[in-house]
Amino acid sequence: LHQSVYVLGKLDLQQGKFQFDQFQLLDYGFDFYAPQTTVDHLGRRVLVGWMAMWESEMPEQEHDWAGAITIPRIMSIEEHRVKCVPAPELETLRFNQVSYSNVLMDGSRIFEGVDGDCLELNVLLDMKQASQFGINLRMDTASTEKTVLTFDCQNQKLTLNRDYSGKGPGGERKAPVELNKGKLQLTLFLDKSSLEVFIQNGEKVMTARIYPDEHSKGIEFFSDGEVELLKLDKWSLRRSIS
């Protein structure tokens, strides 16, 4: 209902005309509205958006607040499209790194030390023979509560589903994603009530508010065939303000 989009084109100041092609979404998720940008002291275009929608239930209202702000995203134009990546300064919040590399998996798998409710998760995988790969986030021990990311290799789409995410609205969003030589790259920022997914090094982004139980902290990976996790890194994140 409230899409945030961008268009690239040529502005003729003399004629007062802007020639452009079709618009593109800035974010393919549920909760990204009223984005604002500024230029910092390094000349970078920095974007933040409001993680909420006016029609949303906003379960946090019972605690006397509503809405949140996304992490800062650095915008750039590459190959005639806008890319958004997390501000590198966020790396100073990292601690307790857990890493895996070159892991073959087929089916579902949980990795020791890869869980939590305030973290950064970086994934690089080769789809190999699998037609589907996914991640269950903020999962409870019974696997009944979870937020699900699924990549469909045949249709080249990444789906974000929050039908079982806990309180708040459910629903599903999809983003078109092209593999890079058979590889999929994801960077996830997960907080107590939010998820921000950066796809293929910022080519696409998906943002969602989720409201799972505070004890739902599990993360599970799954596929319907062999995939290779070339790199899996998880960091816990410190508070950005004291």
C-alpha positions, 0 to 999 in steps of 0.5 A, a space after each residue: 500500500 505504501 511503496 518506497 521506490 526510486 527511479 533513475 533518469 536524466 533531469 533537464 533543468 532548462 526544460 524542467 523535465 525528468 526522463 526516466 525508465 520504470 520505477 524500482 522498489 527500495 525495499 521488498 519487505 513489509 515494513 519500510 516507509 518514509 526513507 530519508 537520506 543524507 550525505 555524510 562527511 565521507 561523501 556517502 549517501 546514507 539512508 534510513 527508513 521507518 520500520 512500520 506501516 500506518 495500518 500495522 497492528 504495532 503490538 509494541 503500542 501496549 508498551 507505549 511506543 510504536 515503530 523503529 528505524 532501520 540500520 543506516 544503509 549506504 546507497 550507491 548506483 551500480 550497473 544502472 541500479 541502486 544498491 544498499 548495504 549496511 554501514 560498515 561502522 556497524 561492524 564495531 558492534 560485533 562480538 562472539 563470532 562463530 564461523 563455518 566454511 565449506 559445509 555440504 548439507 542436504 535437508 535441515 541442519 542447526 549449527 552450534 553457536 548460530 542462534 540468538 535475537 540480536 545478531 548479524 548473519 552472513 551467508 554465502 552458498 552454492 546452490 549446487 543441485 538443490 532447487 530450494 534453500 531456506 533459513 528458519 529464524 527466531 524459531 522456538 524449540 517446537 518449531 511452531 514459531 519461526 520467520 522463514 526465508 526461502 530461495 526458489 532456484 527455479 523461479 529465482 525468488 526469495 520469499 520472506 514469510 512471517 505467518 508464524 512469527 508470533 504476534 502482529 500481522 503475518 503475510 509473505 513478500 517476494 523479491 526477484 533474485 538472480 544467482 551469481 554463478 550459482 551462488 547466493 549471498 545474504 546478510 541478515 540483521 536480526 533484532 528483538 522485533 525486526 529483520 533486515 535482509 540484504 541480498 546479493 551484496 545489496 542488490 535487494 533488501 527486505 525489511 520486516 517487523 516480527 514479534 516472536 516470544 522472547 525465548 524463540 532464538 533458534 536458527 535452522 538451515 534447510 534445503 531440498 538437495 545438496 548445497 554448499 555453505 561456502 561461508 557462514 558467519 554469525 556475530 552477536 551485536 552490542 547495543 549501539 547506544 548506552 
